[in-house]
Amino acid sequence: MHNQTLENPVRTMHVKTIEWLDDSNKVRLIEQTKLPQELEYIETDDYQVMCDAIRRLAVRGAPAIGCAGAYGVAIGALSVRDNDFGVFRAELGRIMDELRATRPTAVNLFWAINRMEKVLDQYHDVNLAIDALIQESKTIQEEDIAMCRKIGEHGASLLSDGMTVLTHCNAGSLATGGMGTALAPMYVAKEQGKNVKVFADETRPLLQGARLTSWELMANGVDVTLICDNMAAIVMRKGWVDAVIVGSDRIACNGDVANKIGTFTVAVLANRFGIPFYVAAPTSTVDPNVATGDDIPIEERASEEVAGFGSCRVGPESVKTYNPAFDVTPHDLVAAIITEQGIHKPPYDFSFLK
Ligand code: MRU
């Protein structure tokens, strides 16, 4: 573990949420549960540490989870190196299933692991397979970096100087291998000299907006105002929001969008106030096997997250809770879906990605 105290956020563009270390064949990732108080890194060659990091949200955000899953397969392959390819293949298959079981909603996790499995199945030699798997995991992150930039460029074309964007959860550089999805348009707009401001919803229960989005926007010099989730209506009512941009964990073929719990509420409000509601995500977030949002599995998390606030218990002991981590925004509330391919407008039909 490496610690860095963050009295002053580092003014560096786009922290590296996750990366492969060639020297040691390890993965280095930011321990996001400690932000913004501490910038701490986990360095590991243990796939179980990676599984745990995904479950605990030490690494989170759909594209970043995809990269973590791919790197998890690579370090898993190194750890089960066996002279017998059959033994190696069977053990790595079990590891891939363990990685797949960490979180159910972000399709990028399954997309990345399936892609690694396809590479594995081209080999019958353990050492050649390991080299190819390491290379593929790095390629997945390189592609993610390029996709984020493209999303940023397409998204920035929707933003003009002086606009204010509201976002929910964290879909920035902390949530991807690159510069982010929903925050990428603001970063590119800033590069283009446009003055774009952001309202960040705090995003209960785990406060990704308060802890992560506001931290990374400040670190990158973007004007951000943090609000509680229940304040979105008043800032919209006052005419202070020109557009909403959020990320996604899984998009159905018909354009229904799963994202962090509370996104649907924001979309309904945006509709009420006539504010365009945009979704920014790579095409790896589209699930071509899912026709509508009804078929997207929604993760339910521990009761303590709702009954507590940070490390402080606030609800009565043994109070009943309900804690879905995501909701689905129906496609009719989505003005456009920004991918690396461009700006998709309704009616949505992503079945061409099959
Ligand atoms: O539970 P999390 O923090 O992994 O949820 C993340 C989100 O909902 C993001 O908006 C989504 O993954 C898009 S990240 C580019």
Residues whose N, C-alpha, C, O or C-beta is under 5 A from the ligand:
A	BS01	MRU	R60 G61 A62 P63 H168 C169 N170 A171 G172 A175 T181 Q208 G247 S248 D249 N259 K260
